Amino acid sequence: MGILPQFFFPEKAGLDYKLTPYLERMAAFRDHFTVFSGVSLPGVTGGHSAEKCFLTGTPHPERGGFRNWVSLDQYAAEQIGSRTRYPSLVLGVGNEGQTLSYTRSGAPIPIERSARKLFEKLFVQGKPDEVVNAVNALRQGRSTLDFVGDQSKRLAKSLPPADRQRLDQYLTSVRDLEQRLHSAEEWEQKPKPKVTAAPPEDIKDGREFARQSRTMFDVIQLALATDSSRLVSVFVDATAIHNITHHGNRPEVLAELRAKEEGQFDALAAFLKTLSSVKEEGDTLLDRTMVLYGTCMGSANSHANNNLPVLLAGGGFRHGQHLAFDTQNNYPLTNLYVSMLQRLGIETREFSTGRGTMRGMEVV
């Protein structure tokens, strides 16, 4: 739904900028995040349609026949996802909302909205017979893929070169899926990590999306601390307050919307605090985790998809700054995605419309 830009963007660039009302909620972590202005996703237009492209950067989602591309988290999962029990966690907060995560073929990955179900998935060990059934189901999936692969190879002999190339791409995807299933089978037979935290209670009221966020963030922190997954996407659904995002600059509506959005920044600050409280190999978990926060609209009131409010916390970057780019000719946000991928150790010089790393972002 976007956020109120006048309470997010600092006026001054550089290190000595003054915290705005929203960033003031995160004052304790000023030296641990960078705030951006004048950034957007090149060619991503269409108001709310841009939601599906925040992590893919695929242009023109509002056009007929649009086909999405792989999202940032899933691109990374292809490279490093096998190192953990869950290659990625695709989550949502709120009663509605869609996914931020898409496969390489552009297919949406369903979200998990229940913090309690996520907790149980991560930390509640199944009974022996449940583990056996899960392993058998995974093996059945692999045998089906083996059959499809064999049939496709026979088909390839009768296809022209162009179609054979497309079939090769499909078979490569099948082989990748087989490897992920094999990895999942191995993890299924290993015990899940134990935590002292109690399973959370889900909050049903969609208007309480800030409280829902806090609950989900607490489980995410446990997932990262136990190295159950290293890649997480969270779509925060604010549909319940959609009507007040079209505020028309009415003071009473602006005040109500500001209060709701401040709650979201309070939740984000609390998440950074929990990450900073955990030590890992001499650093804090925040130092070793990149936390990207942003929205697909610079202004929900006008449905504008430029000048997106974005910040990045943690991850070992040199923070404490406001990187201000041209508000008329925006800088590609996808360049930040390239920087993030490289920070994960993934060798790439481009991602989506990004053709280089983010200017001004340096590693400590």
Residue pairs with C-beta under 8 A, 6 or more apart in sequence:
1 238
1 239
1 241
1 242
1 245
1 295
1 297
1 300
2 245
2 295
2 296
2 297
2 298
2 299
2 300
2 301
2 309
3 22
3 261
3 264
3 295
3 300
3 309
4 254
4 257
4 258
4 261
5 298
5 299
5 307
5 309
7 20
7 21
7 22
7 258
7 261
8 20
8 22
8 23
8 35
8 309
9 20
9 35
9 37
9 307
9 309
10 17
10 18
10 19
10 20
10 23
10 35
10 37
10 322
10 324
11 17
11 18
12 18
12 322
13 322
13 323
13 324
14 321
14 322
15 320
15 321
17 35
17 321
17 322
19 27
19 30
21 258
21 262
22 261
22 262
22 265
23 30
23 35
23 265
23 311
25 262
25 265
25 266
25 268
25 269
26 33
26 265
26 268
26 269
26 272
28 269
28 273
29 269
29 272
29 273
29 276
29 286
29 313
30 320
31 319
31 320
32 272
32 276
32 286
32 313
32 314
32 319
32 320
33 272
33 291
33 311
33 312
33 313
33 314
33 319
33 320
34 311
34 312
34 313
34 317
34 319
34 320
34 321
34 322
34 323
34 361
35 310
35 311
35 321
35 322
35 323
36 308
36 310
36 311
36 312
36 322
36 323
36 324
36 325
36 333
36 336
37 307
37 309
37 322
37 323
37 324
37 325
37 327
38 307
38 324
38 325
38 326
38 327
38 330
38 331
39 307
39 308
39 310
39 325
39 330
39 331
39 332
39 333
39 336
40 298
40 305
40 306
40 307
40 308
40 330
40 331
40 332
40 333
41 50
41 53
41 54
41 57
41 59
41 296
41 305
41 308
41 332
41 333
41 334
41 353
42 57
42 59
42 330
42 332
42 334
42 353
43 59
43 60
43 353
44 50
44 53
44 57
44 58
44 59
44 60
44 61
44 296
44 305
45 59
45 60
45 61
45 62
45 305
46 60
46 61
46 62
46 63
46 305
47 62
47 297
47 303
47 305
48 296
48 297
48 303
49 61
49 62
50 61
50 296
50 297
50 305
51 98
51 100
51 235
51 296
52 61
52 68
52 98
52 99
52 100
52 102
52 108
53 59
53 61
53 68
53 296
54 100
54 294
54 295
54 296
55 71
55 72
55 73
55 100
55 101
55 102
55 233
55 337
56 68
56 69
56 70
56 71
56 72
56 102
56 352
57 69
57 333
57 334
57 337
57 351
57 352
57 353
57 354
58 66
58 67
58 68
58 69
58 106
58 352
59 353
60 66
61 68
67 106
68 102
68 106
68 108
69 102
69 104
69 106
69 352
70 78
70 102
70 103
70 104
70 106
71 100
71 101
71 102
71 233
72 337
72 340
72 341
72 351
73 88
73 90
73 100
73 101
73 231
73 232
73 233
74 88
74 101
74 102
74 103
74 104
74 109
75 104
75 341
75 351
76 88
76 231
76 341
76 344
76 346
77 87
77 88
77 231
78 104
78 176
79 344
79 346
80 230
80 231
80 344
80 345
80 346
81 87
81 88
81 180
81 230
81 231
82 179
82 180
82 183
83 230
84 227
84 228
84 229
84 230
85 187
85 190
85 192
85 228
85 229
86 122
86 223
86 228
86 229
87 180
87 229
87 231
88 101
88 229
88 231
88 232
88 233
89 112
89 118
89 220
89 223
89 229
89 231
89 232
89 233
90 99
90 100
90 101
90 109
90 110
90 111
90 112
90 233
91 111
91 112
91 113
91 118
91 216
91 220
91 232
91 233
91 234
91 235
92 98
92 99
92 111
92 112
92 113
92 234
92 235
92 236
92 237
93 113
93 209
93 212
93 213
93 216
93 234
93 235
93 236
93 237
94 113
94 206
94 209
94 212
94 235
94 236
94 237
94 238
94 239
94 240
95 113
95 204
95 206
95 237
95 239
95 240
96 206
96 237
96 239
97 111
97 113
97 235
97 236
97 237
97 239
98 108
98 111
98 235
99 108
99 109
99 110
99 111
99 233
99 235
100 233
100 234
100 235
101 108
101 109
101 111
101 233
102 108
102 109
103 109
104 173
105 173
111 235
112 118
112 121
114 202
115 200
115 202
115 212
115 215
115 216
115 218
115 219
116 199
116 200
116 201
116 202
118 216
118 219
118 223
119 197
119 199
119 200
119 219
119 222
120 199
122 192
122 193
122 219
122 222
122 223
122 226
122 228
123 192
123 193
123 194
123 195
123 222
123 226
124 192
124 199
125 191
125 192
126 134
131 188
131 189
134 188
135 185
135 188
135 189
138 181
138 184
138 185
138 188
139 185
141 181
142 178
142 181
142 182
142 185
145 174
145 177
145 178
145 181
146 178
148 174
149 171
149 174
149 175
149 178
152 167
152 170
152 171
152 174
153 171
155 167
156 164
156 167
156 168
159 167
192 228
193 226
193 228
195 222
195 226
197 218
197 222
200 215
200 218
200 219
201 215
202 212
202 215
203 211
203 212
203 215
205 240
206 212
206 237
206 239
206 240
207 240
207 241
209 236
209 237
209 238
209 240
209 260
209 264
210 260
210 263
210 264
210 266
210 267
211 263
211 267
213 234
213 236
213 264
213 267
213 268
213 271
214 267
214 270
214 271
216 234
217 267
217 268
217 270
217 271
217 274
218 274
220 232
220 234
220 271
221 271
221 274
221 275
221 278
221 285
222 228
223 229
223 232
224 230
224 232
224 275
224 285
224 289
225 278
225 280
225 285
236 264
238 245
238 260
241 257
241 260
244 253
244 256
244 257
244 260
245 257
245 300
245 301
246 300
246 301
247 253
247 254
247 257
247 301
248 301
249 301
268 291
268 293
271 291
272 286
272 291
272 313
272 314
275 284
275 285
275 286
275 289
275 291
275 314
276 284
276 285
276 286
277 284
277 285
278 284
278 285
279 285
280 288
281 288
283 316
286 313
286 314
287 314
287 315
287 316
288 314
288 315
288 316
289 314
289 315
290 312
290 313
290 314
290 315
290 317
290 340
290 343
290 344
291 312
291 313
291 314
291 315
292 310
292 311
292 312
292 336
292 340
293 310
293 311
293 312
293 313
294 308
294 309
294 310
294 311
294 333
295 308
295 309
295 310
296 305
296 308
297 303
297 304
297 305
297 308
298 304
298 305
298 306
298 307
298 308
298 309
299 307
306 327
306 330
307 327
307 330
308 333
310 333
310 336
312 319
312 336
312 340
312 361
313 319
315 340
315 343
316 343
316 363
316 364
317 343
317 361
317 362
317 363
317 364
318 361
318 362
318 363
318 364
321 360
323 358
323 359
323 360
323 361
325 331
331 359
332 353
332 354
332 355
333 354
334 351
334 352
334 353
334 354
335 354
335 355
335 356
335 357
335 358
335 359
336 354
336 358
336 361
337 351
337 352
337 354
338 348
338 349
338 350
338 351
338 354
338 355
338 356
338 357
338 358
339 357
339 358
339 361
341 348
341 351
342 348
342 357
343 363
349 355
349 356
350 356
